[in-house]
Amino acid sequence: MCRSIKTLRPPYADEVTEGDVRAAALQYVRKISGFRQPAAHNAEAFDQAVDEIEQATAKLLASLQVRGQNRTA
């Protein structure tokens, strides 16, 4: 588990920004690829992976229902 990725759902996070979701996606791709910054020939694949994971994360967070809390989406 990448320790620098924080939990982005209630009750652990009151307000989650697009920047928070992007940062988590970036940390995930960095961790699994082993690159902090990819070489030029890998930059497109790296950036595309970050974009896709960011979208999947936002979709997941929007669809989660946490028991005991009202859904606000």
Z-matrix of the N, CA and C atoms (Angstrom, degrees):
N
C 1 1.464
C 2 1.513 1 109.21
N 3 1.281 2 116.36 1 137.20
C 4 1.458 3 121.40 2 177.65
C 5 1.530 4 108.10 3 -80.27
N 6 1.302 5 117.29 4 111.63
C 7 1.454 6 122.13 5 -172.46
C 8 1.517 7 113.70 6 -67.94
N 9 1.313 8 118.77 7 -20.88
C 10 1.459 9 119.45 8 -178.01
C 11 1.529 10 113.31 9 -86.27
N 12 1.311 11 117.77 10 -2.42
C 13 1.460 12 120.84 11 175.13
C 14 1.518 13 107.30 12 -88.18
N 15 1.325 14 116.56 13 119.56
C 16 1.461 15 119.37 14 -178.90
C 17 1.522 16 110.44 15 -92.17
N 18 1.324 17 115.21 16 157.30
C 19 1.456 18 120.99 17 177.34
C 20 1.519 19 108.77 18 -68.28
N 21 1.319 20 116.84 19 131.57
C 22 1.462 21 121.57 20 -173.60
C 23 1.525 22 113.65 21 -111.93
N 24 1.306 23 117.93 22 23.35
C 25 1.459 24 119.84 23 178.36
C 26 1.525 25 109.42 24 -124.15
N 27 1.329 26 115.64 25 157.16
C 28 1.465 27 119.44 26 175.83
C 29 1.527 28 109.42 27 -63.35
N 30 1.265 29 120.46 28 148.84
C 31 1.465 30 128.67 29 1.62
C 32 1.519 31 113.19 30 -88.60
N 33 1.325 32 118.05 31 7.51
C 34 1.454 33 121.39 32 -176.81
C 35 1.524 34 112.91 33 -76.67
N 36 1.306 35 116.88 34 -26.87
C 37 1.463 36 121.46 35 179.94
C 38 1.525 37 108.23 36 -135.53
N 39 1.316 38 116.60 37 122.71
C 40 1.463 39 120.54 38 179.47
C 41 1.522 40 111.54 39 -76.49
N 42 1.308 41 116.14 40 -43.28
C 43 1.462 42 121.41 41 -178.43
C 44 1.523 43 108.74 42 -133.58
N 45 1.309 44 115.72 43 124.79
C 46 1.464 45 121.41 44 -179.66
C 47 1.514 46 108.22 45 -113.76
N 48 1.330 47 116.36 46 125.40
C 49 1.454 48 121.24 47 -179.98
C 50 1.534 49 110.25 48 -96.65
N 51 1.318 50 115.51 49 166.07
C 52 1.461 51 120.01 50 174.02
C 53 1.525 52 110.06 51 -60.11
N 54 1.326 53 115.89 52 -34.26
C 55 1.467 54 120.58 53 177.90
C 56 1.518 55 112.28 54 -63.61
N 57 1.334 56 117.15 55 -37.54
C 58 1.457 57 121.34 56 177.25
C 59 1.525 58 110.50 57 -63.73
N 60 1.327 59 116.12 58 -43.78
C 61 1.460 60 121.22 59 -179.62
C 62 1.528 61 109.72 60 -66.13
N 63 1.313 62 117.40 61 -43.01
C 64 1.467 63 121.83 62 178.85
C 65 1.528 64 111.17 63 -62.40
N 66 1.334 65 116.27 64 -43.76
C 67 1.465 66 120.53 65 -179.85
C 68 1.527 67 111.13 66 -62.51
N 69 1.323 68 116.82 67 -39.98
C 70 1.462 69 120.30 68 178.30
C 71 1.528 70 110.59 69 -65.03
N 72 1.329 71 116.85 70 -42.88
C 73 1.464 72 120.88 71 178.82
C 74 1.522 73 110.81 72 -62.63
N 75 1.310 74 116.36 73 -43.01
C 76 1.467 75 121.08 74 179.40
C 77 1.527 76 110.54 75 -62.80
N 78 1.331 77 117.35 76 -45.30
C 79 1.463 78 120.44 77 179.25
C 80 1.524 79 111.48 78 -62.03
N 81 1.318 80 116.41 79 -39.30
C 82 1.457 81 120.82 80 178.77
C 83 1.534 82 110.92 81 -62.80
N 84 1.318 83 116.78 82 -48.48
C 85 1.467 84 120.51 83 -179.25
C 86 1.524 85 110.43 84 -64.60
N 87 1.322 86 117.15 85 -40.32
C 88 1.468 87 119.90 86 176.40
C 89 1.523 88 110.88 87 -59.23
N 90 1.323 89 116.09 88 -44.10
C 91 1.457 90 120.66 89 -177.35
C 92 1.517 91 111.56 90 -64.26
N 93 1.324 92 117.64 91 -50.22
C 94 1.462 93 118.91 92 -174.78
C 95 1.524 94 113.15 93 -75.77
N 96 1.349 95 116.82 94 -26.73
C 97 1.465 96 118.67 95 -179.78
C 98 1.525 97 112.03 96 -85.39
N 99 1.326 98 116.00 97 -24.83
C 100 1.461 99 119.72 98 -176.26
C 101 1.512 100 112.99 99 82.58
N 102 1.326 101 117.84 100 6.46
C 103 1.466 102 122.36 101 179.60
C 104 1.518 103 110.36 102 -111.35
N 105 1.316 104 116.73 103 130.15
C 106 1.458 105 119.38 104 170.15
C 107 1.517 106 108.61 105 -77.59
N 108 1.316 107 115.39 106 -42.97
C 109 1.466 108 123.33 107 175.80
C 110 1.523 109 106.44 108 -137.25
N 111 1.314 110 118.83 109 118.32
C 112 1.466 111 119.78 110 -176.00
C 113 1.529 112 111.81 111 -72.67
N 114 1.309 113 114.43 112 156.90
C 115 1.463 114 120.56 113 172.61
C 116 1.526 115 108.48 114 -65.09
N 117 1.302 116 115.84 115 160.35
C 118 1.465 117 121.20 116 -176.40
C 119 1.533 118 112.33 117 -54.23
N 120 1.323 119 117.05 118 -38.76
C 121 1.470 120 119.35 119 -178.07
C 122 1.530 121 112.64 120 -72.97
N 123 1.324 122 118.84 121 -11.61
C 124 1.465 123 122.30 122 176.87
C 125 1.525 124 113.00 123 -110.06
N 126 1.314 125 117.83 124 -2.77
C 127 1.469 126 121.42 125 -173.50
C 128 1.528 127 112.47 126 -61.34
N 129 1.309 128 117.89 127 -42.03
C 130 1.466 129 120.47 128 -177.81
C 131 1.531 130 110.74 129 -63.85
N 132 1.327 131 117.38 130 -46.08
C 133 1.462 132 121.25 131 179.23
C 134 1.527 133 110.88 132 -64.06
N 135 1.315 134 116.73 133 -40.33
C 136 1.461 135 122.77 134 179.04
C 137 1.532 136 110.17 135 -62.50
N 138 1.323 137 116.25 136 -50.06
C 139 1.474 138 120.94 137 -179.01
C 140 1.524 139 111.87 138 -64.57
N 141 1.318 140 116.97 139 -38.36
C 142 1.464 141 121.05 140 178.28
C 143 1.527 142 110.27 141 -64.34
N 144 1.323 143 116.82 142 -41.21
C 145 1.467 144 120.30 143 178.08
C 146 1.525 145 110.90 144 -63.02
N 147 1.326 146 117.07 145 -42.32
C 148 1.466 147 120.39 146 178.03
C 149 1.527 148 109.92 147 -61.03
N 150 1.323 149 117.07 148 -45.61
C 151 1.469 150 121.18 149 179.56
C 152 1.533 151 111.59 150 -59.57
N 153 1.328 152 116.74 151 -45.69
C 154 1.458 153 120.85 152 -177.63
C 155 1.530 154 111.56 153 -66.94
N 156 1.317 155 117.02 154 -40.36
C 157 1.455 156 120.48 155 179.09
C 158 1.520 157 110.63 156 -69.89
N 159 1.319 158 117.00 157 -36.31
C 160 1.465 159 120.89 158 175.66
C 161 1.534 160 110.02 159 -60.40
N 162 1.318 161 117.04 160 -45.57
C 163 1.468 162 121.20 161 179.46
C 164 1.525 163 111.37 162 -64.70
N 165 1.315 164 116.91 163 -43.43
C 166 1.464 165 120.57 164 -179.95
C 167 1.529 166 110.66 165 -65.28
N 168 1.313 167 116.95 166 -38.04
C 169 1.460 168 121.21 167 178.91
C 170 1.520 169 110.82 168 -66.10
N 171 1.320 170 117.24 169 -45.25
C 172 1.462 171 121.01 170 178.49
C 173 1.531 172 110.50 171 -61.23
N 174 1.321 173 116.95 172 -41.40
C 175 1.468 174 121.24 173 178.76
C 176 1.526 175 110.33 174 -63.83
N 177 1.317 176 116.66 175 -44.77
C 178 1.454 177 120.85 176 178.35
C 179 1.528 178 111.41 177 -59.88
N 180 1.324 179 117.08 178 -50.05
C 181 1.461 180 120.96 179 -178.28
C 182 1.526 181 111.56 180 -61.71
N 183 1.318 182 117.01 181 -36.53
C 184 1.461 183 120.76 182 179.83
C 185 1.527 184 112.31 183 -69.51
N 186 1.322 185 116.98 184 -25.98
C 187 1.453 186 119.60 185 -176.02
C 188 1.528 187 114.02 186 -98.22
N 189 1.321 188 118.11 187 -10.77
C 190 1.465 189 120.48 188 179.98
C 191 1.518 190 111.29 189 -69.40
N 192 1.310 191 114.90 190 141.01
C 193 1.456 192 121.18 191 173.87
C 194 1.522 193 106.88 192 -119.06
N 195 1.324 194 115.46 193 121.09
C 196 1.456 195 120.97 194 -178.84
C 197 1.518 196 107.88 195 -99.63
N 198 1.300 197 116.38 196 123.53
C 199 1.468 198 120.55 197 -178.88
C 200 1.515 199 110.84 198 -60.28
N 201 1.324 200 114.85 199 139.68
C 202 1.456 201 120.15 200 177.29
C 203 1.513 202 113.98 201 84.75
N 204 1.335 203 117.68 202 3.56
C 205 1.460 204 121.12 203 178.37
C 206 1.509 205 109.00 204 -132.52
N 207 1.330 206 115.57 205 147.05
C 208 1.463 207 119.92 206 177.05
C 209 1.503 208 110.00 207 -73.63
N 210 1.309 209 116.32 208 141.20
C 211 1.469 210 121.93 209 176.86
C 212 1.513 211 108.07 210 -81.25
N 213 1.342 212 117.57 211 129.24
C 214 1.467 213 120.98 212 -174.11
C 215 1.505 214 113.09 213 -110.99
N 216 1.303 215 118.57 214 17.82
C 217 1.453 216 119.72 215 -178.98
C 218 1.501 217 111.51 216 -109.71
